[in-house]
Amino acid sequence: MVNGAAWDYWVPKFFERHCPTKATLDRYEDAWKWVALWLQNNRIHSPRQLTYRLGIDYLEWRTTFKKRTGKIVGRNTAILELKLLSLVMGEAVRLGHADANPLVSMKIRRDRQPKKPELTDDEILEIQEALRDEPEWMQASFEIGLHTGCRLRETRIPLSCVDFRECKITFPSPKGGEDRAFSIPMPTVLVPLLEKLKTEKRSYTVEFPFQPSRRWQQFFIKVKKTHLCFHCLRVTYVNRLRRAGVPREAAMRLVNHASQLVHQIYQREKVDDVMQWRDAVRFPTSRNQAAPVLEAFASERILVAR
């Protein structure tokens, strides 16, 4: 007889109902593999056995568990997986497999992520040169990401969403799902690449291999630029839009940022960027000009002293 409360009986069905896109489903299933391994190792066969103390223990187990490669994951990854387990426990309560969710509102602070750097001109040229020896999909995704600021997954654009007549590109499945679909003007520099792909009757601009993010990570290690990642292209694009004088609202529209707070995270002010405003605020430069202000200040000090 099948135990209806067993994790593998109802969790996969919950993910299928809950996840709005296949990409989200894939992320959930990949994270759940580690949670399921931990549950099995600790003989936690049903939601009623899970406690707050066990949940806290997951962080230590996950951040010390070595993969076959000898690597371990960071604390933030473990926290995200623990939050997924909390989400699953919420569903367990709704289904009657548990009386309460011991992991709700755990208030675990994530480690602050280091800011992703902006690419310099020299780095861009060096990467483009190194990519000549890499698969075509990497070359195409780099150029699309560089000139649009889109995320790695978003560089896989259906060619049917590339409109050469109106010179625009539509991203039908960006981060956030189809509801966040948006269009941008087609960057002139990308026209030859997109026309070539269209002529070759491709369905998509790129076809990803297994774990494309990992392939990029390996590439940056290979070219001795481990401080970089593909998402640095997005940081670079947002900053160059700002330096080109593009209004914030237009820049947010181009990179599909719905929140000004999120958009500001990508902006990196340098000294040279604000040099033009160094004398924007003027103050009196002579004793006579400053006298009224100084006299008022002195009078106020006398009154206070009395």
C-alpha atoms as one frame of an Amber mdcrd trajectory, in Angstrom:
protein
   0.000   0.000   0.000   1.359   3.426  -0.995   1.826   5.912   1.843   0.060
   9.074   0.687   2.174  11.261   2.964   5.494   9.999   1.555   7.435  12.843
  -0.060   7.885  11.234  -3.463   4.153  10.554  -3.695   2.911  14.157  -3.706
   5.852  16.614  -3.975   6.426  16.133  -7.751   2.721  16.744  -8.367   2.890
  19.898  -6.250   5.822  21.234  -8.285   3.940  20.632 -11.528   0.947  22.592
 -10.220   2.972  25.361  -8.626   5.716  26.163 -11.171   4.621  28.653 -13.859
   7.379  27.721 -16.334   9.499  24.708 -17.206  12.626  26.629 -16.197  11.200
  27.141 -12.705  10.200  23.489 -12.545  13.714  22.433 -13.498  15.219  24.630
 -10.753  12.817  23.247  -8.146  13.469  19.649  -9.130  17.247  20.172  -9.122
  17.142  21.730  -5.635  14.752  19.073  -4.345  17.201  16.298  -5.218  19.484
  17.558  -2.449  16.646  18.042   0.022  15.342  14.551  -0.753  18.822  13.075
  -0.195  19.018  14.768   3.199  15.517  13.593   4.141  16.485  10.040   3.203
  19.763  10.176   5.139  17.921  11.375   8.245  15.059   8.913   7.770  12.482
  11.682   7.625   9.868   9.759   5.673   6.875  12.065   6.167   6.285  15.793
   6.868   5.134  15.116  10.441   8.686  14.055  11.363  10.261  17.356  10.346
  11.187  19.829  13.106  12.675  23.302  13.263  15.899  21.907  14.730  16.265
  19.475  11.834  15.689  22.300   9.385  18.541  24.312  10.907  20.756  21.218
  10.701  20.157  21.108   6.929  22.305  24.227   6.460  25.359  22.614   8.049
  24.844  19.331   6.186  24.429  21.012   2.831  27.374  23.402   3.143  29.747
  20.623   4.201  28.582  17.906   1.812  31.267  17.410  -0.819  30.293  16.546
  -4.361  32.268  14.052  -6.390  34.246  17.017  -7.701  35.237  17.861  -4.122
  33.301  21.131  -4.192  30.704  22.323  -1.698  27.924  24.882  -2.100  27.620
  28.256  -0.447  25.340  29.102   2.447  22.956  31.117   0.256  22.292  28.083
  -1.945  21.518  25.998   1.147  19.137  28.698   2.418  17.262  28.772  -0.883
  16.853  24.994  -0.756  15.630  25.233   2.828  13.076  27.839   1.731  11.918
  25.387  -0.927  11.435  22.778   1.792   9.398  25.334   3.745   7.262  25.918
   0.654   6.726  22.168   0.352   5.825  21.954   4.034   3.181  24.617   3.522
   1.587  22.388   0.917   1.902  19.421   3.301  -0.205  21.313   5.849  -2.835
  22.123   3.222  -2.986  18.481   2.171  -3.285  17.289   5.765   0.110  15.565
   5.832   1.287  17.814   8.698  -0.351  19.876  11.429   1.988  22.851  11.076
   4.985  24.122   9.121   7.965  24.357  11.523  10.072  26.123   8.891   7.798
  29.119   8.312   9.413  32.535   8.957  12.799  31.119   9.898  14.421  34.572
   9.587  17.735  33.225   8.329  19.894  36.008   6.933  21.620  35.332   3.641
  25.266  36.230   3.111  25.755  39.410   1.138  26.630  38.589  -2.455  29.683
  40.303  -3.942  28.784  42.811  -6.623  29.229  41.545 -10.144  31.857  43.650
 -11.920  31.491  45.639 -15.104  33.490  44.508 -18.135  36.158  46.829 -19.493
  36.691  47.369 -23.216  39.874  45.294 -23.102  38.085  42.426 -21.363  35.307
  42.451 -23.964  37.806  42.253 -26.819  39.808  39.503 -25.107  36.668  37.447
 -24.504  35.497  37.859 -28.096  38.900  36.687 -29.298  38.875  33.665 -26.977
  35.334  32.739 -28.040  36.517  32.051 -31.588  37.673  28.652 -30.344  34.420
  27.958 -28.484  31.040  26.569 -29.676  28.878  28.817 -31.829  26.129  29.042
 -29.208  28.555  30.752 -26.820  29.598  33.280 -29.433  25.975  34.120 -30.251
  24.794  34.305 -26.640  27.698  36.587 -25.726  26.949  39.065 -28.512  23.222
  39.088 -27.758  23.848  39.526 -24.028  26.471  42.218 -24.606  24.248  44.367
 -26.834  20.896  43.880 -25.093  21.815  43.255 -21.452  19.533  40.228 -21.327
  20.130  37.232 -19.063  21.804  34.066 -20.352  18.562  32.082 -20.643  16.932
  34.987 -22.473  19.521  34.891 -25.273  17.682  31.844 -26.619  15.208  33.871
 -28.663  12.747  32.289 -31.117  13.613  33.633 -34.570   9.875  34.126 -35.070
  10.150  36.839 -32.394  12.748  38.772 -34.378  10.975  41.350 -36.557  13.299
  42.690 -39.259  10.630  44.911 -40.801   9.961  46.838 -37.596  13.526  46.251
 -36.324  12.540  44.881 -32.934  13.229  41.820 -30.785  10.644  40.275 -28.478
  11.689  38.245 -25.455   8.684  35.921 -24.968   9.858  34.084 -21.852  12.061
  36.336 -19.704  12.636  35.977 -15.989   9.208  36.070 -14.385   7.478  34.088
 -17.128   5.374  34.976 -20.146   3.599  37.756 -18.262   6.866  39.698 -18.312
   7.391  39.370 -22.089   8.796  42.551 -23.600  10.129  43.971 -26.867  13.118
  46.198 -27.576  14.505  47.937 -30.669  16.902  45.649 -32.492  20.487  46.836
 -31.899  22.022  47.617 -35.283  25.175  45.669 -34.478  23.117  42.465 -34.051
  21.339  42.680 -37.418  23.990  40.693 -39.401  24.049  37.897 -36.798  20.263
  37.631 -36.610  19.891  37.752 -40.396  22.443  34.947 -40.736  20.562  32.766
 -38.240  17.264  33.529 -39.986  18.723  32.620 -43.379  19.922  29.305 -41.940
  16.295  28.622 -40.924  17.152  28.279 -37.258  14.283  28.033 -34.803  16.178
  29.825 -32.034  19.140  32.158 -31.849  21.030  29.589 -29.736  20.548  26.000
 -28.630  21.879  25.436 -25.127  23.803  22.356 -24.034  23.293  20.821 -20.602
  23.997  23.387 -17.851  24.970  26.385 -20.017  25.797  28.506 -16.939  28.359
  25.939 -15.892  29.873  25.992 -19.383  30.341  29.734 -19.070  31.879  29.310
 -15.637  34.366  26.843 -17.068  35.131  29.257 -19.919  35.969  32.138 -17.568
  38.219  29.814 -15.570  39.920  28.777 -18.800  40.631  32.384 -19.853  41.748
  33.293 -16.303  38.895  35.704 -15.644  37.288  33.993 -12.681  35.975  37.320
 -11.350  33.554  37.443 -14.286  30.319  35.655 -15.131  27.778  35.972 -17.936
  25.554  38.227 -15.825  28.344  40.828 -15.831  27.159  41.659 -19.354  23.892
  42.918 -17.880  25.720  45.082 -15.340  27.918  46.444 -18.117  24.989  47.245
 -20.406  23.010  49.078 -17.701  26.004  51.228 -16.764  26.827  52.089 -20.344
  23.231  53.114 -20.981  23.508  55.516 -18.064  26.824  56.942 -19.246  25.325
  57.446 -22.702  22.709  59.696 -21.087  19.757  57.330 -21.532  16.974  58.327
 -19.075  16.445  55.855 -16.249  12.893  55.022 -17.337  14.054  54.188 -20.871
  16.983  52.132 -19.564  14.662  50.154 -17.285  12.406  49.478 -20.256  15.313
  48.248 -22.385  16.479  45.686 -19.799  13.024  44.830 -18.414  13.558  46.174
 -14.898  10.198  46.736 -13.218  11.718  48.092  -9.995  13.903  51.190  -9.678
  15.522  49.600  -6.633  16.625  46.587  -8.689  17.807  48.888 -11.466  19.927
  50.919  -9.027  21.708  47.765  -7.860  23.200  47.433 -11.345  24.428  51.035
 -11.490  28.011  51.662 -10.440  28.985  55.304 -10.084  32.660  56.012 -10.687
  34.501  59.255  -9.987  34.758  60.055 -13.700  31.004  59.509 -14.114  30.190
  62.370 -11.746  33.094  64.665 -12.606  30.865  66.941 -14.706  28.838  67.802
 -11.608  31.755  68.538  -9.257  30.938  72.278  -9.205  27.164  71.933  -9.470
  26.649  73.367  -5.966  27.929  76.908  -5.393  28.627  78.630  -2.073  29.832
  82.147  -1.190  33.531  82.520  -1.894  34.314  85.819  -0.081  33.945  87.153
   3.442  31.470  89.803   2.336  29.262  87.264   0.586  29.330  84.942   3.550
  28.828  87.652   6.210  25.019  87.460   6.563  25.113  83.720   7.026  28.050
  83.812   9.452  26.563  86.655  11.469  23.243  84.812  11.809  25.075  81.692
  12.889  27.151  83.645  15.424  24.031  85.323  16.857  22.338  81.982  17.282
  25.366  80.621  19.165  25.321  83.619  21.542  21.638  83.076  22.312  22.220
  79.426  22.978  25.188  80.248  25.261  23.025  82.601  27.320
